[in-house]
Amino acid sequence: MSHALDYTVVTNKAFAEAVRAVEQKAVENGFRVLHVHDFAAMLGEKGFAREPLTIVEICNARYASEVLKKDVRTALLLPCPVAVFVENGKTCISTMLPSTMADFFPEKGIAEVAFAVEETVRKIVDEAKAEPHELVSRAKSAS
């Protein structure tokens, strides 16, 4: 079974605000921010200029433990990366879809966990994208 590799949205937020929103929404959804990589700064230090690009590494310990118990090589796909970047003047938030992990380890029975993580990671991206008034509207329509 083959899945899309990524889930990418465009946000009206400024770049730095989008990075902060990803970090905040990850924590609010039960994930820990393990590290934030400022790729634009790192590449700039070496003389390679580029538009802003930050990768926020997020992880949920329970889910990570579940897939690692099935095969330690799943660690090659951990933690979940969420990239915030500017492309053609627009701020984008993108993540690799965890369901792709099941494609790499089809015999290990991790699809259910991968899809559960994917649901939450998509929610994190969507909530990080949203303006505050959109989140209020979603909460009201869900009740």
N, C-alpha and C positions, 0 to 999 in steps of 0.2 A: 504494500500500500504506500502510495507516495503522497506527500503533503506539500503545501507551499512552504517555503523556507522562512519567510518573514511576514510580519504584520507591521505596516507603516502608516502613520497618520500625519497630517499637516496640522499644526496648531497656530493660533493667532498670538500665542505668547512669545515674548522675547526669548532668545536662546537661554540665558542664565535662569530666567524664571521657569522655563520648561525643565531644565536640569533639576532645579529645586523641587519642582512638582513631582517628578519621577521619584526622587528620594523620599519625599513625604508620602506619596501614595503607596509606595512599596511597603513602608513601615505600617501604614494604616491597614494594609491588606495582609499583614502577618509575615512579611518578608524582611530580611535584614539587608541593609546596604553593606556589602563587604568592602568595596573599593570604588573609587571614582577616578577614571583615567581621562586626563585632558590631553587627547591626542594632538590637537592643534598646537598646544604649547610644546609638547614633547617633540613634535616634528619641526616646529619653529626653531627650537634650540639647535637643531641640526641643519638649519638653513632651508627647510622645506616648508614654505608658507602654504597655508590652506585655510578654508573657511572653518568656523568653529565645528568641533567634533569632540564630544565627550561620551565615554561609555561608562554606564553605571552598572556595576555587577551586583545582582540581587540573588538572594537564596532563602528558601524556606527549609529549615533543618529537618523537619519531619519528612518532607517529600524527598529531599536529597538522601536521607538515610535509607528510605525505602528503595530507591533505585540503586544505590551503592551496594545494598545487601544482595541484590539480584546479580549485579556484575560491577566490579570495581572500575572497569574500563568506562563506565558511564561518566566517571569523573572527568573524562576528556571533553565532555559537553557541559560541564558545570563551572561556575554558576551561570544563571540566566543573564545574558547581556542585554541591556537596553541602551541603544545609541540615541543620542540627541545630536542633530547636526543641522547645518544650514545648507540648503541646496536651492539654487536659483532664487536666492533672496527670501526663501521661506524656511521657517523652523519646522523640522520633522522629528518625530519620535518613532523609533523602530526597534523591534525585537525579533530575535530568532524564535520561531515557534517551537515550544518544547515537544510537540507531537513528532517533530522530525527525529527526536531521540529514538522513538520506537522503530523508525525505519532502519536505524543503524544497528539496533539490537532486537530484531523481530522475534527471536526465540526466547527472550528473557522475560516476557510477560510484564513489560513496563508501560504498555499503552494506556492503561487506565490512569495510572499516576501521571503520565505525561500530559494527558488531556485535561486532568484536573488542574495541573500547574498552568497549562496553557490558558484555561478559562480565567484564572486569576491574573496572569501576566497581561492578557488582553485588557482586563478590567483596569489594571494599573496604568497601562498606556492610555486607555480611553479617559480615565479620570485625570491623568496628568495633562492631557490635551485640553480638557474642558475648561471653560470659563466658570467661575463660581456660580453664576446664575443658572448655568446648564446643569450643574450637579444638584442644585435645589429642585429644579424641574424634574429631573430623573427620579429623585427621592420621592417626590410627591406622586408621580405617576406610578411608582412601584408599590405605593401603599394603597 
